[in-house]
Amino acid sequence: MISLDTSTGDTGTVVGSVDPVPGTPVQVPLVPAIQSAADAAVAGQSLATHVVVVRPGTGEVLAVSSNAAANPANALSGQFPPGSSMKTITATALLQAGAVTPDTAVACPGTTTVDGREFENEDQFDLGTVPFTEAFAQSCNTTFIQQGLTLPDDALSAAAASYGVGTDWQLPVGIFSGSVPATSTGTTKAADAIGQGEVLMSPAQLALVAAGIASGTPAAPVEVVGADPAGAAPAGPGQAVLDQLRPMMRQVVLSGTATGLAGQGEVYGKTGTAEFGTNTPPDSHGWFVGYQLGGPQGDIAFAVLVEAGQSSSVAVQVADAFLAGLG
């Protein structure tokens, strides 16, 4: 702030001026009913919580909500490990490579060791040998690590890029588009496959991934109606992959880790618990990423993040409250 000393009667000198002109109206794609439902869902949480909603097929950002405990910038530009919500992308890579089909019998042991490091399922649950769909629905870390290690080192990054991950979106309010390394090996490659390691995502980008799966035509994000495109539309993984992946995501809700959403219509998704920090045991973020078809507000895709929620179950609860609030 500049202060003028007017005690001598000198009111200063005009050094320049610009005549006022009318502003240019800007239309945003936010939908009040969806925004209100998201606001109500996050408001009920004491931990930092975010909901981002995107329209499948268009990339329009329909709602962005963070509660009072959160840094609101994190909904769009936060950089977080996605945990098992990353398995939508790892499954894409595996299906695209022909390494598995939804019916392929895969091992799901309680633990698996890579280069001397032990990885485990939650509470070391052991499913034995099950179809790949069940390993996905129950979020079996060991399956995805074992299968992911069979892929070329750049396969996970390429699958992520097909949904727009890593794109430099040109937007009025920046979206962190995620980071999935193409050169990870060994234990880092194993951890990347389950959304740990060096993988980072924002809630907004994961909502865009879910939107791309729902529509089959991933789109660049839209924050202002009629503005120049934020970037080229991602290529997508191909119809054959999506035809296999979608029923797997539906099974997460029908019989897997997100059965709390089974009463919310035709919902597809993936839960995620993402460890972070140096505490023992580690703290964890809770995620749910998915989409609803034919709901009260039409087809929508969304991501829920509860920072330090310790489990995906709290994110499922937020998603349930959000969907219930849509009418």
N, C-alpha and C positions, 0 to 999 in steps of 0.2 A: 504494500500500500504506500502511495506517495501522499504526503501531507503538505499543504501550502500554508505558509505563515501569512495570515491576513491581518496581523495586528497593525500594520502600517497602512492598511487600506488597499494594498496591492492584491488584486484577486487572481493574479497569474496571467499567463499569455496563452492563447489558443495556438497550439502548434500544428493542428490538423483536425479535420473532421470528415465524417462520411454521412451522407444523407441516409436516413432509414429507408429500407425497402421491405415490402411484405416477404415473409418467409415462404419457403416452398413446402407444401403439405407432404408428409411422409406417411405411408400406410405400412403398418407392420402386420404380419400374419397371426399375431397372438389372438387366441379365441377366448373371450372372457369366461365362458363356462368351464373350459379346460384349465385356464389359469386359476380360477377360484377353487377348483377341485384339488389342484396341485398345492395351492397355498394352504388349504385346510389340512391336507395330508401331512405336510411337513411341520405344520404348527404344533401338532400333537407330540412331537419328539423333543426330548431334552438335549440329545446329541445333534451335532451339525448334520443336517440332512438336506439333500437336493433332489429335485425331480425335473427332468427335461423331457419335453414331448415334441415329437416330429411327425409330420404327415408323410406316410409312405408314398413314394412315387413322385412327390414334389420337393421334398426336403424342407418344406416350410416349418419353421420353429413355432409351434403352437402355444407353448408355455415354458417358462423358466422360473423355477421357484426354489428358494433357499430359506430356511427358517432363521430365527433371531440368533441362534447359536453359531451359525455358519458364516464363513466368508462368502458372500454371494458370487464373487468372481470365480469360485471353484466350480460352479455348475457348468460354465463354458470353458474356462481356461485352466482348471485344476489338472494336475498331473498325478495320477494315482495308479498303483498296481490294480488291475482288474480282477485278479483271482480267477475263479472258475468261470466267470462270465466270458473269459477269453476262449473257453472251449467251443463256443460257436465258431470262432475263427480257426481253431485247431482242427475241429471236425470238418470244416470247409476244406482245409488243406489235405486232410486224410482222404476225404471222399473224392476230391478232385484228382488226387494221385492214384486212385483205385486201390489204396492200401486196405480199405475196409468198405463194407456196405453196412446199412443199418442192422442187417441180420447176421453179420460176421460174428462168430464166437470169439470172444477176447477174454484174456485173463484179467481178473481184478483182485490181486492179492492185497493184503493189508498194508504191506510195505514193499518198496523196491529200492535197490541200491544202484547208484550211478557213480562210477569213479570214486568209490569209497564213501559217498554221501547217501544217507538214507532219506528217502521221501516216503510219506505215509498218507493214507486216507484219514479223514476225520475219525478220531477214536480208533484208528486202524481197522475199520470195518473191512471184511473180506467177503466178496460175493462169489468167489470161485471163478468159474467160466460162465460168462453170460453173453447175450447178444450186445453188440455195440450200442444199440439204442438204450438198453438198460444201464450200461456203464455211463452213458451220457446223462440219463435221467437221474441217476443216483450220485452223479458227480464223482466218479472214481478217478482220483488223481493218478493212481499207479497205471491204470489202463492208458491214459492219455500221455503219460511220460514214456511208457514202453513203446507205444505206437508212434509217438511224435519223434522219437530218436531214429526211426527208420526213414524219415523224410530227408530230402536234401536240406542243407543248412538254410537256404533262402526260401524254403517253401512256406513257412509261416508268415514271413514278411510279405511274400507275393499274395497270399490269400487275404491278408489284412488290407493290402493296397487295393484289392478288387472291390472293397467296400469304402474306399476313400481314406483309409488310415494312412497318415504320413503326408497328406496333401497340405500345401500351404494355402489354406482358405483365405480369400481376400474379402473381409467382412467389416462392417462398421464396428462391431464388438467381436474381438477375436475369439475363435474356437481352437483349443488345442486338439489337433487331429490325431494325436496318439503317436507312439513310437514302438516299432517292433523290429529289432535288429535282424539283419540278414546274414550275420556272420557268427552267431553264437554257436558254441560247441560244448560238449560234455555236460557238466552239471548246470551250466547257464542255459543251454538249449533245453534241457529237461525242465528246468523251472519256467522258462518262457512258455512252454506248452500248456502250463496250468495258470498262466497269468501272473507269474511271479518273476524272478530273475530280473531282466532289464526291460520288461514290457511295461508301458505306461499308457493310460487312457484318461480322457475326461468323460464325465457323464454325457455331455452333448455328443461326443463322437460315438459313444456306444449306442446312444439313441439312433444315430444315423446308421450304424451297422444294422440294428434291428429293423429299421425302416427299409433298408436295402433287401434284407431277407424277406420281409413281408411282401414287398411289391415286386421283387425280381428285377427292378430297375433302380439301382442306387442313384441318388441324386445329390448334387451339391447343396449345402445348407442355404436357406433363404431367410434373412432377417428383415429385409425391406422389400415389399411387393413392388415389382417392376424394376428393381435395381439390376445392374450388370451381374452376370453369374459370378458366384464366388470362386468358381473354378470349373474345370471340366467334369462332367458326370463320370463317376467311377464305372469301370467296365462290368463289375459284377462277376460272380464265379461261374455263371452258366446255369441254365434251367435244370439240367440233370442233377446237379449238386443240390440246388434249392429244393427240388422235389423230394430228396432224401432227408435233407436237414430239417425242413419244417415239421414233419411228423415227429421227429426226435424232440424238437422243442415243445411240441404239444404234449408229449409224454411226460416232460418235466412237471407240467401242471396237473396232468391226470393221475400220475402214479409216482412222481419223483419228489424232488426237494422243494417244490412250490405248490403242493396240493392245497395250500391255504387260498389259492386263487381259483380253484376249480369251480366255484360258484359265480365267477365274474364273466361268464360268457365264453366266447372262443378266444382264449388267451394262450399264447405261446411264449416261451422264454427260457432263461437260464439264470440260475442263482450264482453267486460268487462270494467267497470269503477270502479276503486278500490280506496276508500278513504284512506288517510293516514295523519299523523301529527295531530297537535292540533289547526290549524287555524279554524276560523268560518266565512263562511262555510269551510268545510275541503277541502284540495287539493286532487286531484285524478290522478291516473295513467290511461292511456288509453291502452287497450289490443284488439288485434284480434288474435284468435287461430283457425286454420283450416287446410284444405287440398284441393288440386286441383287434379282431376283425368284426365288422358289423355291430359295433357298440353304439351307445347313445350319441356319440360324437363322430360316428363313422370309423374308418380304419385309422388307428393311431399306433405309433411306436414310441417307446419311452425307456428311460433309464432312471433307476433309483439308487442313490448312494447314501448310506449312513456312515459317516466317518467314525471310526473306532467303535462300530456297532457290535464287534466281536463275532457276529454270525450273520449269515444271509437271512435268517428268519426274521430279523427286524426290518430288513428291506422288503421282504415279502409282505409284512404287515402294512408298511407304508404304501406299497403298490395296491394292496387290497383296499385301503382307505381311499386312495386316489380313484380307483376304478368305481368304487361304490358311490363316490361323490359326483360322478359324471351324469347321474340321473337314470 
